[in-house]
Amino acid sequence: MKLYRVTVITPTANLDRGVWASSVDVHSNHITFADENDELIAAFPSDISMITSVETKEQYEARKSK
């Protein structure tokens, strides 16, 4: 699984979220995240959202241990 950092841009504030997922798919209206069983974890509107970074579990743990 990877950690996807997502920013949702709204008129009043940007919302930063992190999603642990095995796969990501971009449809016409949504960015969807699924686990290894292909079950939906999260969905964001694609017109106001962007993936800002992707980290593996090893990279995340190495960064957190510093």
VOGU-3710 file (C-alpha; in Angstrom, 3 decimals, decimal comma):
1> mklyrvtvit> 0,000/0,000/0,000  1,039/3,567/-0,626  0,233/6,826/1,081  -1,381/9,277/-1,329  -1,494/12,917/-0,230  -4,541/14,672/-1,682  -5,410/18,362/-1,647  -9,028/19,386/-2,186  -9,305/23,019/-3,247  -12,370/24,871/-1,976
11> ptanldrgvw> -13,267/28,584/-2,071  -12,580/29,062/1,638  -9,655/26,685/2,339  -7,589/23,847/0,946  -8,208/20,487/2,626  -5,192/18,180/2,874  -5,854/14,461/3,311  -3,811/11,277/3,320  -5,134/7,986/1,970  -3,458/4,577/2,363
21> assvdvhsnh> -4,437/2,602/-0,722  -3,218/-0,096/-3,098  -4,595/1,465/-6,255  -5,844/4,775/-7,571  -8,090/5,376/-10,559  -9,047/8,669/-12,146  -12,481/8,752/-13,762  -14,086/11,703/-15,491  -15,540/13,057/-12,247  -13,719/11,261/-9,408
31> itfadendel> -10,365/10,129/-8,107  -10,995/6,807/-6,360  -8,735/4,852/-4,015  -9,073/1,111/-3,375  -7,431/-1,500/-1,150  -5,838/-4,787/-2,229  -9,307/-6,412/-2,396  -10,428/-3,669/-4,794  -12,813/-2,244/-2,180  -13,371/1,503/-2,258
41> iaafpsdism> -11,542/3,418/0,484  -12,073/7,040/-0,585  -13,270/9,167/-3,479  -12,666/12,822/-4,261  -14,083/15,084/-7,000  -11,433/15,259/-9,732  -12,186/18,830/-10,775  -11,159/20,290/-7,391  -8,658/17,675/-6,153  -5,044/16,846/-6,856
51> itsvetkeqy> -2,624/14,174/-5,678  0,370/16,051/-4,307  2,662/13,131/-3,364  2,934/9,361/-3,182  4,988/7,462/-0,580  5,571/3,777/0,008  5,190/2,442/3,533  8,986/2,110/3,802  9,535/5,730/2,746  6,881/6,910/5,214
61> earksk> 8,397/4,950/8,114  11,926/6,158/7,286  10,748/9,772/7,201  8,827/9,417/10,476  11,768/7,806/12,299  13,992/10,871/11,718
//
